[in-house]
Each structure stands twice: as C-alpha cells, then as structure tokens.
Amino acid sequence: MADSEDKKPPQASLSSEQTRKALIVAALRLFGAKGYEATSTREIASLAKANIGSIAYHFGGKEGLRLAAADYIVETFRLIAAQALGNFQPAGFSREEREDARAQMISALERMVHFIVARPETGEIVQFLLRELAHPTAALDRIYKGVFEPVHKRLCMIWEAATGEAAESEATRLVVFTLVGQIFYFRIAQEAVKRRMNWPVMGSDQADMVAGVVKQNLAAMLDARGPTGAQQPVADGGK
C-alpha cells in the first residue's frame, strides 16, 4: 500500500505545488465518486500523473490527503462566500439598511447559484460532501467549522437585517437552510432536472433561469414579512 512506502519527492515534471494540487484534485474526484475506502493511493497518483510516493511526501498518507481535500473545499467556498457576501455589515433596522440587506441576500444567492449549479468542478466537491455528510469524519469537521457554520451565520445575520427576525432563532436558521438547500438540489439532482427540463447541459444560461426562480422565492419570503421599511421587533433568539 502507498501509505507504507517511503516518502519521496514529487516528480520532476511538475513543481512541488503543482503536484500537491493535482493530488488533491484527483483525491477529491475519486473519494467523491468511489468513496474513501474503495479508492487506492495508486489510483489517485495515476489520475494526478504523480509519483505514488508524492502522497506520503506531501500529506503523510491517504488520511492526510483526505484532510487536505477538505481544506481545499474550505478555501474554495470561502473565496466564493467573500465574493457573494462582500463586506456587508448589518448595523440597524432603518428602511435603507433593510433594503441594503435584502439586496445583499438576493445577490449572495445569485452568486451561489452560478457557482454551485454551473461550474463543473463543483460536482466533485458536492459528491465528496455528500459522502462526508452520510459518514462523517474529521474532514467534515473541518468543512463545517471552516465554511458551513460561518457562512450560514453570516446569511442569518443578513436575514435579521432584512426582516428584523433574530439571526440565531430556530426559525431564521431553518429559513436559511431552506434557501441554500434549494440551490444544492439543482446540483445533486442535476441529471433529473436536465431530463425534466429538456436541457442538454446545465450551464450559465440554465443557471440564470435557476437564479431567477431562487430570487423570486426569496423576494416572496421577504415580502410576506411586511414592507421593507416596517420596524419589526427582533424575535427571541432561542425559538
């Protein structure tokens, strides 16, 4: 097995960093498609076009590579979250601030749709995530703490600024899970969606249509909570 092989430097044909990145991408694809146990280090090295000893050299072994794949997911989603959420800082409940929060929430979901639905590499990330969610490991702990929890909390804060409903209330947390979950459905069930919609691909044009519906759903949920300028008391944070 590769884990028992001596640590060797990466192939000369690729730089050290290129080899490391290629191994992470290959592991992400294979762990997602086949599962961690069913994937051999030899398969990963072959797909990455790297020396099998490079896995031990860069990651200490197969488990270290799985954790590195988790870190790669965190870094990728953090970048997208930074672009989607910007520097918006909820400060109050004036009409202008509530309108800004509403616009920020709509913009954030639109960006998320295009990243999750239209970008091919996201499929491999989602497959990896689904396996981790079904059988949690230390990799999921890193992903949850690194991106799931902070991004969800940030969206909850923006929701509070837009509606006056407490960010950490159960209702708000569930609403945000619902908003994000509908986006992931179009990636998880992509093949069914394409067949039902008669779409040959799920590209940017299709993502635009999905984003349009997601924004309509969000607007309806916000409108149901009253006019933008209406002052609403912040609900209790527990329930």
ChimeraX attribute file (.defattr): number of C-alpha atoms within 10 A of each C-alpha:
attribute: neighborCount
match mode: 1-to-1
recipient: residues
	/A:1	8
	/A:2	17
	/A:3	16
	/A:4	10
	/A:5	14
	/A:6	12
	/A:7	18
	/A:8	14
	/A:9	16
	/A:10	22
	/A:11	15
	/A:12	10
	/A:13	10
	/A:14	13
	/A:15	11
	/A:16	16
	/A:17	11
	/A:18	14
	/A:19	24
	/A:20	21
	/A:21	16
	/A:22	19
	/A:23	29
	/A:24	25
	/A:25	21
	/A:26	20
	/A:27	29
	/A:28	28
	/A:29	22
	/A:30	21
	/A:31	25
	/A:32	21
	/A:33	15
	/A:34	14
	/A:35	17
	/A:36	19
	/A:37	8
	/A:38	9
	/A:39	16
	/A:40	19
	/A:41	22
	/A:42	16
	/A:43	14
	/A:44	25
	/A:45	22
	/A:46	14
	/A:47	16
	/A:48	20
	/A:49	16
	/A:50	22
	/A:51	19
	/A:52	26
	/A:53	23
	/A:54	25
	/A:55	30
	/A:56	23
	/A:57	18
	/A:58	20
	/A:59	18
	/A:60	15
	/A:61	19
	/A:62	20
	/A:63	16
	/A:64	15
	/A:65	22
	/A:66	21
	/A:67	20
	/A:68	23
	/A:69	25
	/A:70	26
	/A:71	19
	/A:72	18
	/A:73	23
	/A:74	18
	/A:75	15
	/A:76	14
	/A:77	21
	/A:78	17
	/A:79	11
	/A:80	16
	/A:81	18
	/A:82	12
	/A:83	14
	/A:84	19
	/A:85	20
	/A:86	12
	/A:87	9
	/A:88	13
	/A:89	14
	/A:90	17
	/A:91	11
	/A:92	13
	/A:93	22
	/A:94	15
	/A:95	15
	/A:96	13
	/A:97	18
	/A:98	26
	/A:99	18
	/A:100	19
	/A:101	26
	/A:102	22
	/A:103	14
	/A:104	21
	/A:105	23
	/A:106	19
	/A:107	17
	/A:108	20
	/A:109	21
	/A:110	21
	/A:111	18
	/A:112	22
	/A:113	25
	/A:114	19
	/A:115	18
	/A:116	23
	/A:117	26
	/A:118	21
	/A:119	15
	/A:120	13
	/A:121	13
	/A:122	17
	/A:123	18
	/A:124	19
	/A:125	21
	/A:126	19
	/A:127	21
	/A:128	27
	/A:129	21
	/A:130	15
	/A:131	18
	/A:132	21
	/A:133	12
	/A:134	8
	/A:135	9
	/A:136	12
	/A:137	13
	/A:138	13
	/A:139	22
	/A:140	21
	/A:141	14
	/A:142	17
	/A:143	22
	/A:144	16
	/A:145	12
	/A:146	18
	/A:147	19
	/A:148	16
	/A:149	11
	/A:150	14
	/A:151	18
	/A:152	17
	/A:153	17
	/A:154	17
	/A:155	24
	/A:156	24
	/A:157	22
	/A:158	26
	/A:159	25
	/A:160	24
	/A:161	26
	/A:162	28
	/A:163	30
	/A:164	21
	/A:165	22
	/A:166	22
	/A:167	26
	/A:168	18
	/A:169	18
	/A:170	13
	/A:171	15
	/A:172	23
	/A:173	18
	/A:174	12
	/A:175	15
	/A:176	16
	/A:177	13
	/A:178	11
	/A:179	17
	/A:180	16
	/A:181	11
	/A:182	14
	/A:183	22
	/A:184	16
	/A:185	13
	/A:186	20
	/A:187	22
	/A:188	16
	/A:189	10
	/A:190	16
	/A:191	15
	/A:192	12
	/A:193	15
	/A:194	15
	/A:195	11
	/A:196	9
	/A:197	10
	/A:198	9
	/A:199	12
	/A:200	10
	/A:201	13
	/A:202	18
	/A:203	14
	/A:204	15
	/A:205	12
	/A:206	18
	/A:207	23
	/A:208	16
	/A:209	12
	/A:210	19
	/A:211	22
	/A:212	14
	/A:213	13
	/A:214	20
	/A:215	19
	/A:216	13
	/A:217	15
	/A:218	17
	/A:219	15
	/A:220	11
	/A:221	14
	/A:222	16
	/A:223	12
	/A:224	10
	/A:225	14
	/A:226	12
	/A:227	13
	/A:228	22
	/A:229	15
	/A:230	14
	/A:231	14
	/A:232	13
	/A:233	11
	/A:234	15
	/A:235	16
	/A:236	12
	/A:237	13
	/A:238	10
	/A:239	10
